[in-house]
Amino acid sequence: MKTPLHKRRRNLLASFSEANIDVLLITSPPNWYYLTRFTGESGALIVSRHGATFITDGRFIVQGRAEMPGIRILQQKGSLWGSVGQFLKDSRHRRVGFDPAQVTVAQLGSLRKASGSSVKWVATVGRVECLRMRKDAAELAQMRRAAILAGEVVQTAIGMLKPGIREFEVGAEIEYQMRKLGASGPAFETIVAFGERAALPHARPTAKRLRKNELVVLDLGAILAHYCSDITRTVYVGRAPKRIRIWYQAVLEAQGAAIAAAKSGAACLDVDAAARQVLAGYRLDHLFVHSTGHGLGLEVHEDPRVARGQKQSLEPGNVITIEPGVYWAGIGGIRIEDDVAIHADRTEVLTRAPRDLIEL
């Protein structure tokens, strides 16, 4: 019986002719997991039409055999790269693909030295990542659960926000609550930013204490059964002044426009433009300093990118974030982010926490 893993490897093999390769060297742990379910952190997967082989060190042999039935497991002799190169030489593979974004110059030098002149190394980018962009039903089900978990955690964190609490404390509680609900950990370093620090899109928690009449940005993601979620909410501690209410409404409308534009067949740049057009109507587009979103899956940042210049079209199975924001130095920032799944006939928002402005 063919499993989803067999189908994934078969789909990968179907791309070899286009890349003009006989075999593909895979060095990225998320890509190993996608193709084999191996969860270790050291080794190299070699996929050819004759089967798949995983080379690793003694720490992961037993684990590899347990997690990868049907995959040949070999223990490296000496360095990993020397062992991989020797295996390819002995197997008489001629054209070996590798991803130059994942193999260093030094590693490639070791591979070439060990494999000899008979092996031609062919740079080919994103062969597995292209497959990972299109989530199957099981992956989407898992991502729904991860997104719901993130929404529950962000609402718990909002309940903690009282003057005097430190960013560190909120960040620690967020990550504790993730694990309490079953996550293996955060998908990225949690962002907790109070007051003027909310103007930093990637602010990390500090010892700053929350004061009344400040914006708070909470950006968090959980890893649940290997799949990531990502959510951002912005609240105001106190009664929000008129300008904050207007700015918040602008970001909320920008996000709504981008979500409405995020349909199967839509170009990523057009989804990005939908958010920017709304902010331009409020004369706030110059304060939107990052892209509208990114792909999500086994990693928190995957393709496709929802940004200017990205002509790639959305496809059923894509999961992306939609996260417009505006930022003012010395005042703070507002960002609203949700996870969105693209289906053939509809768009599904996976994260479920309320989006309206919350005043505490």
Buried (B, 14 or more C-beta within 10 A) or exposed (E): EEEEBEEBBEBBBEBBEEBEBBBBBBBBBBBBBBBBBBBBEEBBBBBBEEEBBBBBBEEBBEBBEEBBEEBEBBEBEEEBBBBBBBBBBEBEBEBBBBBEEBBEEEBBEBBBEBBEEEBBBBEBEBBBBEBBBBBEEEBBEBBBBBBBBBBBBBBBBBEBBEBEBBBBBBBBBBBEBBEEBEBEEBBBEBBBBBBBBBBBBEBBBBEBBBEEEBBBBBBBBBBBEBBBBBBBBBBBBBEBEEEBBEBBBBBBBBBBBBBEBBBBEBBBBBBBBBBBBBBBEBEBBEBBEBBBBBBBBBBBBBBBBBBEEBEBBBBBBBBBBBBBBBBBEEBBBBBBBBBBBBEEEEBEBBBBBEBEBBEB
